[in-house]
Amino acid sequence: MAKSSTRYLCSECGWSGAKWFGRCPECGEWGTVEEFHEARPRAAARSRTTVASGAAGARGGVGAAAISRTAATHVPETMITPITDVDTQDVTRVPTGFGEFDRVLGGGIVPGSVVLVAGEPGIGKSTLLLETAGRVAARGDGKVLYVSGEESTSQVRMRASRIDAVNENLLLASTTDLATVLGLIEQVNPELAIVDSAQTIISQDVEGISGGSTQVREVASALIDVAKTRDIPVLLVGHVTKDGSIAGPRTLEHLVDVVCQFEGDSQTALRMLRAVKNRFGPTDEVGCFDMGGEGIDEVANPGALFLSDSDKPTEGTCVTFTVDGHRSLPIEVQALVTNSVLPTPRRATNGIDSNRLAMLVAVLYRHGKIPLLTNDLYISTIAGGLAKEPACDLAIAAALSSAAFHSPIPRDYAAIGEISLTGQIRPVPRLEYRLREAARLGFTHVVTPKRRRGAKPVVIDGLTVIEADSVSRALKALGVERR
């Protein structure tokens, strides 16, 4: 009986070798090279190799090197098709029931594709996919198979009852054996198969523990093979490590067709789904979801989440617009300025880079004549939004100045622009996306950087664009004055 050879694999870049290194010789990362055992060949494969080797030796007495080579297989001409004869008109994507999910995937799930959904523990991966399974099963076009390696069927049923995903077309199974999972998929032949998760399924034909590099690679390869041969889309849940990367070898991301990251703060209800890799659509789309006690709801208009409900002008607030992919999101920045009684003034931020805040305070002091160096500054965004893009600089500076001068900014005003160390307002990318979203949400005035020479002005009905080239002029245009 042949013994499995010991090899070493880098979990970061996929490099493999026969010798262990503390630092990967391919990508240079430390502590990523781990030991694994290559898969043992199956009995049928070993017998075919033995027969082929014996026949080759009998024919010509070839050497050992020639015997070890794989014999060429006769391929029928029907397997070879000119690319012009391949028809893709009959490929119908499977809608997930979530418009936001479909948009991230490029219009739905492509039949025969494998989609990997990864995220931190408790972020809502299983809830999202279980509710997706319930919505697909409710259409009645076919069966949906949900295989869980982490929970029993009764536990999945309890969660499905809570999120209203119970349907007779939704079939549940609880197993950690890869052969059983493949047998269930072939027996049911579902419209959609969901496996939760890749790190809990184990193959008996391969050595290694559950979630190891060899096991994860074998499980992914087997699921991809059954998805392609039977034209069944598979949604695969993936765990992440403590640094946020997908657990297992990096080749897992190369094997699957789509890699989606489910992100969000566990302290807030906002969840963001973004495609890191997509062979059938764009990778710059973002889906917004709201996590509640009764499941996950899609948020088609995220402006309601990131903006406060107050209609009265309030000092210390300013609205800006960020761009994530093709989607522009409004972000409301709130600031509080108080007199400090501490030797070192306090700087507290939430959703804003603290280093960026320190730079803006210095610029306001030097070029805006606004002394904030000796004050306690508290600045935050609403609903877990992130204002870390350089285009949010002007809104942060305006919110600080408004709080310091007790001068509120009108609710229908917004500010977009990057502030340089010289106090100038620099242009930002995709300004038209931001302005159109501002007009759609009812803003009437937006302070923007001065356009570059030769650039055409952006004209949007109902929106007045005020260009400013310095911090002082931008604050004056927003109505922020010392009182």
Buried (B, 14 or more C-beta within 10 A) or exposed (E): EEEBEEBBBBBBBBBBBEEEBEEBEBEEBEEBBBEBBBBBBEEEEEEBBEEBBEEBBEEEEEEEEEBEEEEEEEEEEEEEEEEEEEEEEEEEBBBBBBEBBBBBBBEBBBBBBBBBBBBBEEBBBBBBBBBBBBBBBBBEEBBBBBBBBBBEEEEBBEBBEBBEBEBEBBBBBBBBEBEBBBEBBEEBEBBBBBBBBBBBBBBEEBBBEBBBBBBBBBBBBBBBEBBBEBEBBBBBBBBBEEEEEBBBBBBBBEBBBBBBBBBBBEEBBBBBBBBEBBEBBEBBBBBBBBBEEEBBBBBEEBBEBBBEEEEEBBBBBBBBBBBBBEBBBBBBBBBBBEEBEEEEBEBEBBBBBEEBBBBBBEBBEEBBEBEBEEBBBBBBBBBBBBBBBBBBBBBBBBBBBBBBBEBBBEBBBBBBBBBBEEBBBBBBEEBEBBBBBBBBBEBBBBBBBBBEEEEEEBEBEEBEBBBBBBBBBBBBBBBBEEE
